[in-house]
Amino acid sequence: METVFLKKGEDRRLRAGHLWVFSNEIDVRRSPLSSFTPGQNVLVADCGGRILGTGYVNPASLIAVRMVSRKAEEALDADLLRRRLTDALALRERMFSRPFYRLCHGEGDFLPGLVADRHGDHIVCQITTAGMDSHTEELLSVLNDMLHPASVLLDNDVASRDLEGLERFQKSALGDVPDETEIEENGMTYALPLRGGQKTGWFYDQRVNRAALTPFVEAAPGCHVLDAFCYAGGFGALAAKKGAGRVSFLDASAQALSYARKNGEAAGAEVETLQGDALTLLADLRREGRTFDIVCLDPPAFIKRKKDARQGLEAYARVNELGLDLVRPGGMLMTCSCSHHLEADALRAAVTRAAAKRRRNARLLFQGFQGPDHPIHPAMPETAYLKAFLFHLPA
């Protein structure tokens, strides 16, 4: 393997465990980026030539190198994929008795550029980097040997591939991928779309946070729940199973709402669906004077880039103000953010300010993160993205 040399002092973050090398950290006189091909395996060395490990390079990307090993002889290949995925599978099987989880979570499982969700017999993979993309065939072979899935869908129609100079597409890579399937989570069975679904089909990262809400639903049988930004009804359908009498699902996607209705009704609740821009619909509900016993807010990432932080924070403040106004006295507000650029304290403060402005008291009962099948790399704060808070708003 050829070597990428770092500038003086740029090795500290890598020595602390981080897996990314940015293009401005590379000594381009000793290792000109133009001499490498996208996805090429490389050695990474400090300015003194001491080898820090191996990675793969993409000269066109801001993140020019992603580390895969601290060992000089260990490059990304079929053997490394097999060992890392075997380890990831063993960990999931310790945590879950049924095969419904995120099997691989990129850097959290030491395989940058790869996300794989296991929906029973069906696997959905998302490959976002040139280095991982060049090993697609080896990946598919390893998954087939390990799990013998009925199908594997490559859901590579994501914006992050643009940054790597990769084509966007979605295609069946193995077997016959169904249009929809069923998954199990927290004792609930959900129907969900595989082809054309959001992300990789389901948001397993919210599993623990959905479960945290259930005791409060069970303590208020017949309650009315608003599940905003609902997708296929993750929060609301589980609330229905746990005793909610009525669930209102709100989302911009007609497809998402069709699955939310299906899941909510199967769980035994009276279901209402509201389609359109969430902020507009939440404002309409407030203007109509409607209130709910429990309001769940799980919006998409309002802050996708650091430079958008101010505008995104305003959006989070607005949606939480609207959500809080829809909570009846004595009710609950579950609010979430999947923007890794938004600090947990900032989200909590948005609710706190909204409550104070309205002269309402708020109790924080639960603080949640992404589930354990979405492991956080301890040296990479970028991998700790999901925040969830459950507030009680007393009468």
N, C-alpha and C positions, 0 to 999 in steps of 0.2 A: 504493500500500500504506500501511496505517496503521503507526504506529511504536510499538514497545515500548521504553520508556526504562529503563535500569538505574540502580540506586542508585550513589552515589559509591563508587568503588573496586572495584565488582563487574565491571569490564570486563577486569581483568588476565588472568584465565584465558582469556577469549575472544581477547584479543590474542595470547596464546601459542599459539593454534590450537585450543583445545578447542571442541566443537560444542554443548555443552549449557548452557542457562540455567535455573537452578532458580527456582521461584516466589518464594522469599524474597529473590532478588537483583533483583527487578523493583520499580521505583518505581510502586506501584499508585495513587498519587494522580495522577500524570501519565498513566499508562496502565493504568487499572483492568482487571484480567483479565476481569471479567465482561462487558466490552464487546466481547470477541472471541469468535468462533465456533471450535469445535474444527477444526483443520486449516487455518485461515486463514493465508495468506502475509502476512508482516510484515517491516518494516524493524526492525533492532535498533540502538539508539543508546546511547552512554554518557550520563552525567548532564549533560554539556555539549552534548548534541545531535549529537555527531559520529557519523556512521553507521559501524557496524562490519560490516554485511553484511545478508543476508536470511536468513529462516528461516520456519518455520511454528509456530503456537502451539496449545497446548491448555490452556485455563484450568483444566481438571479434573485435570491431571497434575502431579506433583511436578517433573518435567522439563517446564517450561512452554513452552520454546522450543527447537527443534533447528535449528541453523544449517545452511544448505545452500550458501551462497556468501559470499565476502568482497566481492562487487561489489553495489552498491546496485540495479543494474538487472537482476539475475539472480535470478529467483524460481523455485520449483519448478513446472515445467510439462513438457509433452511434449518440448520442445526440450532442456531441461536433462537430463531422463531419457535421451534419446537420446545426448547427448554423453557423459554419465557412463558409461552402459552400453557404449557403443562403446569407450571408453577401457578399461573393465574387461575387455571381451572381448579386446581387443588384448593386454593384459597376460597373460591366461591362455593365449592362443595362442602367446605367446613361451615360456611355461613348459611347456606340455603339448601333445603331438602328437595326442592323442585327446580328444574332447569329454566328459570326465568330470571335473568339478571344481565348486567353488563359483564361480559367475559373479559374484555381488555379495554383499559382506560388510558391509552397513550402513555405519557410520561409516568403516570401513577403505577403502571405495570412495566415500566422500563422499555417500552416499545413506542418511541415517538412516531407520530403520524398514523397510528392505527387505533380505531375504535371499533369494537365488535360487540353487538348485543345478541344474546341468546334467547329466542322466543320459543322455547320447547324444541321442536325438531327443525326450526328455521333460524338461520343466522343472518344478520344484517351487518355488513362491514362498511366502514367509511375510511378511506385512505386519503390523507390530506397532504402528503409530502412526496417529493420526487424519489427520495431514498426508499421509502416504504413501497411506493408505487412500482418500482423496478423489481420488487420481490413478490408481486401479486400471485404469480403462479405457485411459488413455493408456499405462500401463505394458504392458498386454497388447498394444496395437497396436505399440509399439516392439519388443517381443520377437518378435512375429510377423514384422515387417518385417526384423529383423536375422537371425533364425535359422530361420524357417519351421519351428517345432517341430511334431512330430506331436501333442503335447498339452502343456497347461499345467495344473497342479494348484495351486489356492490352498489351502494347508494353514494356515489361520488359526485353528485350534483350539488356541490357546496362552494361558496365563495372563496374559502381558504385555498382551494386548488388554483385559483387564478394567481395568487401570490407566488405560487411555485411553478407557474408556467405549464400547468397541467390541464388537460381537457376535462370538462364536466360531463358526467353521464350517469345513468342508472341502468344496470342490466343484471339479468340473471347469470350468475357465474357457475352455478351448480344446481342441478335438479329443476323442478318446476316450482317457481315462487308463487304462492297464492296471492290473490288480491288482498285478502284479510286473514287474520288468525285470531286465536284467543291466548291470553296470558293470565297467569295467576300471580296475585300480589296481596299480601295482608289478608288472606282467606277469601279474597274477592276474585271473580273471573271477569276479565274485561275483553270485549271484542275490540280489535284495532286494525287499521289499514297497514299492510306491509308495503305494497306498491303505492307510491304517492303520499305516504304518511309523512308526518313532520319528523325531522331528524332521522333517527334510526328506528322509528315506529312507536316508541314508548319512552317515557321519562322515568326510568327506574331510580334516578337520583333522588326523587321525592318520596320514595317508599317510607322512610323513617318519619318524615314530617307528616305524611298522610296518616300514619298510624298514631302519631301524637295527638291528632285531633279527635280520634274516635271516642275516648272516654267522655269528652264533653258533649258529643252527640248522644251517646248512650244515656247520659244524665238528663237529657232534654228530649224525650221521645216525642215525635211529631213535629220537631222544629223545622224551620224553613231555612235552607242553605242557599247562598248565592255562590256559585263557582265561576269566577270571572277569569278569562283567558284559559278556558277549561280544557282545550284539546278534546280528548275522548272521555273526559269526565273523571279524571283521577281522584280528585278530592270529593266531588259531589256524589259520584256513584257509590263510593265507599261509605260516605255519610248516610246514603239511602239504605245501604245494607245494615248499618248500625242503628237505624231507627228514625232517621229524618223522614218527616211526612211529605215534604215538598222540596224539590231542588230546582233552582233556576240556573241554567247553564248559559254562559255568555261567551261568544267567540266570534271572530271575523270569518271563520271558515265554515261553510255549509257542510263540508264533509266531516269536519271535527264534530259539529253539533249533531249530525246524524248518528255518530257513534256514541256521543255523550247521552243522547236520548235513549238509544238502545241499551246502554249499560245502566242508566238510571232507572229505566222502567223495569229491566230485568231484576234489579235489586229491590223493587217494590215501592218506589216513590212516585208521587205525582210529579210530572216533569214539565217545565217550561223552557223553551229555547229562545234566545235573543241573539240575532245575528247582526253584526256591524262593527264599526270602530268602537273599541272598548271604552275609551275615554268619553266619547259622545254618548254611548248607551248608559254608562254609569251616571253621567250628568243628567240624562233624561230620567233615570230612576229616582234620582234625588229630587228633581223638579216635581215629579209626580208624588213625592212624599212617601215613597215605598221604603220599607225597612226590613231587615232580615235578622234572624237569631245568630247566624254565623255567616261571615263574609270571607271568602278565600280569594286572594289576589296572587296570581302566578304569571306575571307578564313576561314577554320575551326580553332579551337583553336590550335595555335602553342605552347602554354605554358599551359600544363594541370597540371603540378606540379611545385611548386616553384623552385625546384632544376633544372628545365629545362629552367629557365628564360633566361639565357645568350644565349643558343642555339636558343631558340624561338625568342628572340629579333633580332638575326641575320637573321632569316627567314623572319620576318616582314620587316626588312630593305631591304632585297633582293627583296621581292615581290613588295614593294613600289617603289624601284628604277626602276624595270622593268615596272611597271604600269605608272610611271611618264614619262618614255621615249616613251611611246606609245601615249601620249596626244599631239595632235596638238597644235601649238601656238594659244592661245585664247581659248583653251578647258578647260575641267573640270576633276578633279579626285575626286571620292568618295572612301574613304578608310575606312575599318571597322576592328574591332577586337572583338571577343567574349571571349578572355582570361581574366579572372578577375585578373590574376597575372600580366597583362600588364597595367601599368598606362597610362591614357589618354595622359599625357605629353610625355611619351616615344614614343607613336605612332605618335603624332604630330611632335616630334623632328625628327623621322625617315624620314618623308616627307620633313621637312625643310632642313635637311642635304643633302638629295638627290637632291633637287632643287638647293641648293647653290653649290654643287659639279659640277652641270651642268651649272652653271651661268644662271639659270632661276629664274625669280621672281615667287612668289606664294602668293596668297591672300587666307586667310581662311574666307569662307563665312558662314559656318554653322557648328555647333558642336552638335551632337545628341547622344542620349542614347537609352536604350531599351524603348519600348512603355509602356503606362500606364497600360496595362493588364499584364505587367511583373513587378509588384511593387517592389521597393527596400525597404528592411527593414533598417530603418535609423541607427540602431545600429550594422548592419552587412555589412561592406564594401564588403564582399564576394558576396553579392547579386547584387551589381552594376557591371555588367560584360561587357556590350556592349558599345563600343565606335564607333562613326562615325564622320568623318570630310569630308567636301566638300571644295576643293581648286579650285581656278581659276588660270590658268597659262597663263598670258597675252603674247601677241606676243612680 
